[in-house]
Amino acid sequence: MRILFIGGTGTISGAITRKLAERGEELYLLNRGNNNEELPETVKLICCDISNEAEAVRALEGMEFDVVCDFIGFVPAQTERDYRLFAGRTRQFMYISSASAYHKPVKDYRITEGTALANPYWGYSRNKIACEEYLMKMYREKGFPVTLIRPSHTYSEKAVPQGVHGDNGSWQVLKRMLEGKPVIIHGDGTSLWTITFNQDFADGFIGLMGNPHAIGEAFQITGDESLTWNQIYGIVADCLGVELKPYYVSSAFLAQTGAYDFTGGLLGDKANTVVFDNSKLKAAVPGFRPAIRAEEGIRRTVEYVLSHEECQKEDPDFDRWCDSVIAAQEKAKKELQREFGLC
């Protein structure tokens, strides 16, 4: 196949890029030239800022593709631009949406592609919903060959999956574990969550490329395994060889602190128990079987982060925030205990 990726070097797209290169597909990446250092030599680069539509038109002149995939479209104006650029130029257009678009608060913990889309907590998710609606409108009215993809929490070896972390990623949480400090877990840690290693995601995604059953359809691509957040954090602590010291804080309180976007990231996503039904994907891609269980994927990730200093981005602001939240919660507990004569 002749394939074009818009982006192509991120957590999700990077794994797909590597697998397609190994298969010998004719793969082009259209991006601004950032983070291209580790790309396979066979990948062809189109250095262009797609937000400059006139520049993109010139860069793509005379080119047609079997599949075009947009990994970096977040708002409807971008999908409208994609339609103008690729209508009549590709046999399939794959758009990366988000499983966070599914109805919040959840009506049923079992999630299928037929679950309603609505998320009052997170603008990111509402924009993804609007992008989906526009692309499906173009499919129904113009025959634009769209396939919608809804990933959930997909991770790579470079970032350990966490529910509560700062702007610099997961390292500061690991550092707190290594230093014997308590780590904040939202809620009571018992809600179910699904994490998917990016190599497993890539297998499902590639199976939908050039697949006639995928046109005009939406697919969620996740692992089949659901864990509690206590289990996820516990696996991380085990990989570090330390005792987990969880400190439970309600997601609503974390959102109220206003320090980070936990209204969207927790109330609109990770605080909800969700179990994904991948039956539709497996019917379209019979060979799809996620192979990397959570304990294996997290072990690989922890080992990689510990051995690569560039992944160890310290975040003193987040560290201080954690300490202040814990201190505030402890003070509130003592006040309640005094009020009810429990101390």
C-alpha positions in Angstrom: 0.0 0.0 0.0 0.9 3.6 -0.5 0.3 5.3 2.9 0.5 8.8 4.3 0.7 9.6 8.0 0.0 13.1 9.2 2.4 13.1 12.2 3.8 9.6 12.5 6.2 9.9 15.4 4.0 9.9 18.5 3.2 7.3 21.1 0.6 5.6 19.0 1.8 6.4 15.5 5.5 5.7 16.1 4.8 2.0 16.7 2.6 1.7 13.6 5.3 3.5 11.5 8.0 1.0 12.6 5.8 -2.1 11.9 4.8 -0.8 8.5 8.4 -0.1 7.6 9.3 -3.7 8.6 6.6 -5.0 6.3 8.1 -2.9 3.4 5.0 -0.7 2.8 5.5 2.5 0.9 5.1 4.9 3.8 5.2 8.7 3.8 5.2 11.0 6.9 4.0 14.5 6.6 5.2 16.6 9.5 7.3 19.6 10.4 10.5 17.5 10.8 10.5 17.2 14.6 11.3 13.9 16.2 12.2 12.2 13.0 15.7 11.0 14.1 14.7 7.4 15.0 12.6 6.8 11.9 13.4 3.7 9.7 15.4 4.6 6.6 12.7 3.4 4.2 10.2 6.0 5.5 9.8 8.9 3.1 9.4 12.4 4.6 7.3 15.3 3.4 8.5 18.2 5.5 5.5 20.5 5.7 3.3 22.3 8.2 -0.1 21.0 7.4 -1.7 23.9 9.2 -0.5 26.0 6.3 -2.9 24.6 3.8 -1.4 26.3 0.7 2.0 24.8 1.6 0.4 21.3 2.1 -1.3 21.6 -1.3 2.0 22.3 -3.0 3.8 19.5 -1.1 1.1 16.9 -2.0 0.7 17.9 -5.6 0.1 14.9 -7.9 0.2 12.4 -5.1 -2.5 9.8 -4.3 -2.6 7.2 -1.6 -4.3 4.0 -0.6 -4.5 5.2 3.0 -4.2 8.5 4.8 -4.1 8.7 8.6 -4.4 11.8 10.7 -2.9 11.4 14.1 -2.8 15.1 15.1 -6.2 16.5 14.3 -7.9 17.8 17.4 -10.5 20.3 16.3 -13.2 20.4 13.5 -11.3 23.0 11.5 -8.5 20.5 11.0 -10.7 17.7 9.8 -12.4 20.1 7.4 -8.9 21.0 6.1 -8.2 17.2 5.7 -11.3 16.7 3.7 -10.3 19.5 1.3 -6.8 18.1 1.0 -7.6 14.4 0.6 -11.1 14.1 -1.0 -10.5 12.2 -4.2 -6.9 11.6 -3.2 -7.2 8.5 -1.0 -9.1 5.3 -0.8 -9.3 5.4 3.0 -9.0 8.2 5.5 -8.3 7.1 9.1 -8.9 9.6 11.9 -7.6 9.1 15.4 -10.4 10.1 17.8 -10.6 9.1 21.4 -12.4 6.7 23.7 -12.8 9.5 26.1 -15.6 10.7 23.8 -17.9 8.0 25.2 -20.7 9.1 27.5 -19.6 10.6 30.8 -20.7 9.8 33.4 -20.8 6.3 32.1 -24.2 4.7 31.6 -22.8 1.2 31.5 -19.2 0.1 32.2 -19.2 -2.1 29.1 -18.2 0.1 26.2 -18.9 -0.7 22.5 -18.7 1.4 19.4 -22.4 2.0 19.8 -22.1 3.7 23.2 -23.3 7.2 23.0 -20.8 10.0 22.7 -21.0 12.9 25.2 -18.5 14.3 27.6 -19.4 17.5 29.5 -16.2 17.4 31.5 -13.6 17.7 28.7 -13.3 20.1 25.8 -10.8 17.7 24.2 -13.3 15.0 24.0 -16.1 17.3 22.7 -13.8 18.4 19.9 -13.1 14.8 19.0 -16.8 14.2 18.9 -17.3 17.2 16.6 -14.5 15.9 14.3 -16.1 12.5 14.1 -19.5 14.1 13.3 -18.1 16.2 10.4 -16.2 13.3 8.9 -19.2 10.9 9.0 -21.3 13.7 7.4 -18.8 13.8 4.6 -19.0 10.0 4.3 -22.8 10.0 4.1 -23.1 13.0 1.8 -19.9 12.9 -0.3 -18.7 9.3 0.0 -15.5 10.3 1.8 -14.0 6.9 2.8 -13.5 7.6 6.5 -12.6 5.1 9.3 -12.8 6.4 12.9 -10.3 5.0 15.5 -10.9 5.4 19.2 -7.9 4.5 21.4 -8.1 4.7 25.1 -5.0 4.7 27.4 -2.2 3.7 24.9 1.3 3.8 26.3 4.9 3.1 25.1 8.1 2.1 26.7 8.9 5.8 27.3 6.0 6.7 29.8 4.7 4.6 32.6 0.9 4.6 32.8 -0.4 6.7 35.7 -3.7 8.3 36.6 -2.3 11.4 38.4 0.9 13.0 37.2 2.2 16.5 36.4 3.1 18.2 33.2 6.4 16.4 32.8 4.9 12.9 32.8 5.2 9.9 35.0 8.8 10.1 36.2 8.1 12.2 39.3 5.6 9.6 40.5 8.2 6.9 40.1 10.7 9.1 41.9 8.3 9.5 44.8 7.9 5.7 45.0 11.7 5.3 45.0 12.0 7.9 47.8 9.4 6.1 49.9 6.9 8.9 49.6 3.1 8.4 49.3 1.7 8.7 45.8 -1.7 10.1 45.1 -4.2 7.6 43.5 -7.6 9.0 42.5 -10.7 7.7 44.2 -10.0 4.5 46.2 -8.1 2.9 43.4 -10.7 0.2 42.7 -12.2 1.6 39.5 -11.3 -0.5 36.4 -9.1 0.8 33.6 -7.6 -0.5 30.4 -4.1 0.2 29.3 -2.8 -0.9 25.9 0.8 -1.2 24.8 1.4 0.7 21.6 2.7 -2.4 19.8 -0.6 -4.2 20.4 -2.5 -1.1 19.2 -0.5 -1.1 16.0 -1.5 -4.6 15.2 -5.2 -3.7 15.4 -4.7 -0.5 13.5 -2.7 -2.1 10.6 -5.4 -4.7 10.3 -7.9 -2.0 9.5 -5.8 -0.3 6.8 -7.0 -1.1 3.4 -9.8 -3.2 5.0 -13.1 -2.7 3.1 -15.1 -3.6 6.2 -13.6 -0.5 7.9 -15.0 2.2 5.6 -17.7 4.3 7.2 -17.2 2.6 10.5 -15.8 3.4 14.0 -13.5 1.0 15.9 -12.1 1.1 19.4 -8.6 -0.5 19.7 -7.7 -1.5 23.2 -6.4 -4.4 25.1 -8.8 -7.0 26.6 -7.4 -6.8 30.1 -9.0 -4.5 32.8 -7.2 -3.7 36.0 -7.9 -1.5 39.0 -5.7 1.5 39.5 -4.4 -0.2 42.7 -3.2 -3.1 40.5 -1.6 -0.7 38.0 0.3 1.2 40.7 1.2 -2.0 42.5 2.8 -3.4 39.3 4.9 -0.3 39.0 6.0 -0.5 42.6 6.9 -4.2 42.2 9.0 -3.4 39.1 10.8 -0.7 41.1 11.3 -3.1 44.0 9.6 -0.8 46.5 6.6 -0.7 48.7 3.6 1.1 47.3 2.4 3.8 49.7 -1.0 4.9 48.2 -2.7 8.1 49.3 -6.3 8.2 48.1 -7.9 11.4 47.1 -11.3 11.9 45.5 -11.2 12.8 41.8 -13.7 15.6 42.5 -11.3 17.2 45.0 -8.3 16.8 42.7 -10.3 18.6 40.0 -11.2 21.4 42.4 -7.5 22.1 43.1 -7.3 23.6 39.6 -3.6 22.9 39.4 -3.9 20.4 36.5 -6.7 19.4 34.2 -8.1 16.7 36.3 -11.7 17.7 35.5 -11.2 16.4 32.0 -8.4 13.8 32.6 -10.1 12.2 35.6 -13.9 13.1 35.8 -14.0 13.0 32.0 -11.9 9.9 31.6 -9.7 7.9 34.0 -11.9 8.1 37.1 -14.6 6.0 35.4 -14.8 2.3 35.3 -14.8 1.2 31.7 -14.4 -2.3 30.1 -14.0 -2.2 26.3 -15.7 -4.8 24.1 -13.5 -5.3 21.1 -15.8 -7.8 19.3 -16.3 -5.5 16.3 -12.5 -5.0 15.8 -11.9 -8.8 16.0 -14.6 -9.5 13.5 -12.9 -7.1 11.0 -9.4 -8.1 12.0 -9.6 -11.8 12.9 -5.9 -12.0 13.8 -6.0 -9.3 16.4 -5.0 -10.7 19.8 -3.4 -8.3 22.3 -0.2 -10.1 23.4 1.4 -7.8 25.9 -0.2 -8.0 29.3 -0.1 -5.1 31.7 2.6 -6.6 34.0 4.9 -7.2 31.0 4.3 -3.9 29.3 4.8 -1.9 32.6 8.0 -3.9 33.3 9.4 -3.0 29.9 8.4 0.6 30.4 9.9 0.9 33.9 13.1 -0.7 32.8 13.4 1.7 29.8 12.6 4.8 31.8 15.2 3.8 34.5 17.9 3.3 31.8 17.2 6.4 29.8 17.9 9.7 31.5 15.9 11.7 28.8 12.8 10.0 30.2 13.5 11.2 33.7 12.0 14.7 33.6 11.8 15.9 37.1 8.8 18.0 38.2 9.4 19.7 41.5 6.1 21.7 41.1 4.1 18.5 40.9 6.0 17.1 43.8 5.2 20.1 46.0 1.6 19.9 44.8 1.3 16.3 45.9 2.7 17.2 49.4 0.3 20.1 49.7 -2.7 18.0 48.7 -1.8 15.3 51.2 -1.2 17.8 53.9 -4.6 19.5 53.3 -6.3 16.1 53.3 -4.7 15.1 56.6 -5.6 18.4 58.2 -9.2 18.0 57.1 -9.3 14.5 58.5 -8.1 15.6 61.9 -10.7 18.4 62.0 -13.4 15.9 61.3 -12.1 13.5 63.9 -12.2 16.3 66.5 -15.7 17.4 65.4 -17.0 13.9 65.9 -14.9 13.0 68.9 -12.9 10.4 67.2 -9.5 11.4 68.5 
